[in-house]
Amino acid sequence: MLVQVCGLAGSGKSTLSAALADVRPVVWLRVDAIEAALRRNGLTPQQTGVAAYSVAHAIAAPHLQRGQTVVADAVSAVEAARAGWVATASAAGVPLRVIEVVCSDPHEHRRRVESRRSDLEGFEVPDWSWVRAQAEQYEPRRDDRLVVDSTRDPATCLREVLEHLASDDVPVVP
């Protein structure tokens, strides 16, 4: 299956994706890591967004076709970005499960964003003003998904995701 983990910068997507990769045999595709590599190779931040998603789709496809679970860790703020994951899952003939990560406490979200340091060479983490601007452009999701509030205990969040992924009653994208 393809698991799309999405949400604003600093919401906890990568933390949750890493935790999932620690307990399940998945391919973890972190779009920030792809963007960092593209920037180290001369692309500007304006050029890396769409390119990084395209690279992630291309990397995901053969893993999905081989029956592996792929966790796609990306903001996916707009419908066009989300449609790419739908198309990738559909082309591979696998279910798509969407996990939207939110940080419901704005003070905690800001604290996280302002205290973050990049763990990726060539990648600068966004500042709070950038995240606020991103939030204004973030298109509300209307698809079937699990919304995880990352202000809760990380183990509780992970357990909820694992239960969701194991559930047979989660809608599957055709």
Salt bridges, closest charged atoms under 4 A:
GLU35 OE1 - ARG39 NH2 3.10
GLU100 OE1 - ARG145 NE 2.64
GLU108 OE2 - ARG111 NH2 2.70
GLU108 OE2 - ARG112 NE 3.03
GLU114 OE2 - ARG110 NE 2.77
ASP119 OD1 - ARG30 NH2 2.99
ASP143 OD2 - ARG141 NH2 2.52
ASP143 OD1 - ARG145 NH1 3.94
GLU160 OE1 - ARG152 NH2 2.37
